[in-house]
Amino acid sequence: MILYGLCATANVRWVDNQGKLVDEDECTIADFYSKPAFVLADDVRSYLTDWSPMPQTSNREAVIAAMIAEGHIPPRTVDWKTFCNRVREKCNARLDAKGRPPFGFSDKQIQRIVNDLRDK
């Protein structure tokens, strides 16, 4: 039911029985019941990553590299605290009740990753 809901709201693209990508604008509610035969796994993974309450450790280096490529270079263009907070925000790494980050998302760990990426 969740996948059907994601397809109906156009958050996830789907393929019909003939293997054609279905345009959700051309699909009516009556047609929808039999339409989704397969969903695109990349869309589902992306959606789950965006909405997962768990920290996305696997995305940490990619997020840091993307932020540096956008010009957010600590400490030159942005201070470390702001940079680290943005990395945690983009990776769903919320601070706990005592204000501590999850494992692998401390300011020191993020600084190490930034320095390692600079050395490459």
Secondary structure in CASP SS format (residue, H / E / C, confidence):
PFRMAT SS
TARGET T0000
AUTHOR 0000-0000-0000
METHOD secondary structure of the structure
MODEL  1
M C 1.00
I H 1.00
L H 1.00
Y H 1.00
G H 1.00
L H 1.00
C H 1.00
A H 1.00
T C 1.00
A C 1.00
N C 1.00
V C 1.00
R C 1.00
W E 1.00
V E 1.00
D C 1.00
N C 1.00
Q C 1.00
G C 1.00
K C 1.00
L E 1.00
V C 1.00
D C 1.00
E C 1.00
D C 1.00
E C 1.00
C C 1.00
T C 1.00
I H 1.00
A H 1.00
D H 1.00
F H 1.00
Y C 1.00
S C 1.00
K C 1.00
P C 1.00
A C 1.00
F E 1.00
V E 1.00
L C 1.00
A H 1.00
D H 1.00
D H 1.00
V H 1.00
R H 1.00
S H 1.00
Y H 1.00
L H 1.00
T H 1.00
D H 1.00
W H 1.00
S C 1.00
P C 1.00
M C 1.00
P C 1.00
Q C 1.00
T H 1.00
S H 1.00
N H 1.00
R H 1.00
E H 1.00
A H 1.00
V H 1.00
I H 1.00
A H 1.00
A H 1.00
M H 1.00
I H 1.00
A H 1.00
E C 1.00
G C 1.00
H C 1.00
I C 1.00
P C 1.00
P C 1.00
R C 1.00
T C 1.00
V C 1.00
D C 1.00
W H 1.00
K H 1.00
T H 1.00
F H 1.00
C H 1.00
N H 1.00
R H 1.00
V H 1.00
R H 1.00
E H 1.00
K H 1.00
C C 1.00
N C 1.00
A C 1.00
R C 1.00
L C 1.00
D C 1.00
A C 1.00
K C 1.00
G C 1.00
R C 1.00
P C 1.00
P C 1.00
F C 1.00
G C 1.00
F C 1.00
S C 1.00
D H 1.00
K H 1.00
Q H 1.00
I H 1.00
Q H 1.00
R H 1.00
I H 1.00
V H 1.00
N H 1.00
D H 1.00
L H 1.00
R H 1.00
D H 1.00
K C 1.00
END
